[in-house]
Amino acid sequence: MILAIVQARMSSTRLPGKVMKKILGKPMIGHLLARLSLSKGIDKIILATSHLSENNELADYVQNCGFDVYRGSESDVLDRFCQVAKQYDPDGIVRITGDCPLVDPKVCDQVIGAFLKEKFDYVKVGLTFAEGLDCEVFTLNTLKKVWAQAKLSSEREHVMLYVFNHQDEFKTSVLENTTNDGRYRFSVDEQSDFQVVTAVFEYFHKKSIFNFSGDDVKAYLDEHENVYELNMNIVRNEGLIKSLERDQEVNG
């Protein structure tokens, strides 16, 4: 079984409550789950959020959409993943973050395919993919090992960061895109990101196109430079960079 775990919570410092902000009358997390459900390689999708009461609305909405919800630590996202994954004993775990409503199920299936074919411990998309098409797949044993050994706060928050810091301990692979699309940004961290994603959904909705791909989004942004420019100056992986900086401050 391939288990997809979507991590999301309401307490975003840059755009609070973003996962429940509505696009075309539906919360952003609803669009993400609908798109991810189109994956042919994923057997089950679970939301992993925190136990804080501020996430009640999120948890209730996702459950009403027909998905299971696990609630655990607010800050230790790695523990959240490990606790929920152990309940299902999956062959592979797909990690998706709640700020990626334009997730491309075909890209996820490519990563899953590479993971299963070569029996890797861990596979992820490379930086040649647009930010927001992020997808990584790993074994339960890899997750358990990371959970047991990760000590840094950044490693507990970003789940698989320990693998990057100790690559010699794992059999890993990076799936690169056929074109370098690293300049495109499909994720949502700022209000300008939300404006871009909203414009994308509204455009394809008007055309009655619902199963649009990452390449379709790229083509739209190429044709609508005014939308593309809204968030083009935001630093990629800014949240990770800040976590690493906090580690340095704590550890000197």
Sequence and secondary structure as in RCSB ss.txt:
>XXXX:A:sequence
MILAIVQARMSSTRLPGKVMKKILGKPMIGHLLARLSLSKGIDKIILATSHLSENNELADYVQNCGFDVYRGSES
DVLDRFCQVAKQYDPDGIVRITGDCPLVDPKVCDQVIGAFLKEKFDYVKVGLTFAEGLDCEVFTLNTLKKVWAQA
KLSSEREHVMLYVFNHQDEFKTSVLENTTNDGRYRFSVDEQSDFQVVTAVFEYFHKKSIFNFSGDDVKAYLDEHE
NVYELNMNIVRNEGLIKSLERDQEVNG
>XXXX:A:secstr
 EEEEEE  S  SSSTTGGG EETTEEHHHHHHHHHTT SS  EEEEEEESSGGGHHHHHHHHHTT EEEEE SS
 HHHHHHHHHHTT  SEEEEEETT TT  HHHHHHHHHHHHHHT SEEEE TTS BT   EEE HHHHHHHHHH 
 SHHHHHSSSHHHHHTGGGS EEEE  SS  TT B   SSHHHHHHHHHHHHHHHHTT  S  HHHHHHHHHH H
HHHTTSTTS TTHHHHHHHHHHHHHH 
